[in-house]
Amino acid sequence: MYNFIMKSVGEEIKTRAEVRKWGHSFGLILPKDIARRHGIIERQIVELSIRKQPDVRQLFGSLKIRKPSKQIKNELKKEWKE
């Protein structure tokens, strides 16, 4: 899934869209209720600013923790009891 911001007639609309294969290209589907709500019609030119949503799986292992996880767990348990 990707986030995208669509600007139309000076208005900013934030929504989420799934990238799908469309022939030999990729396409984003704008939900009809959002298009209607903001007066967007077929073949209207809009400006998109695309920001890829980070994949949480890529974050694993990226943090360098110096203490063993068991030690961290024991420290947290000690604080919870206090």
Protein Blocks (a to p, Z undefined) as FASTA:
>chain_A
ZZddddeehiacddddddddehjaccddddfklmmmnopaehiacdddddddddfklmgo
paccfbdfklmmmmmmmmmmZZ
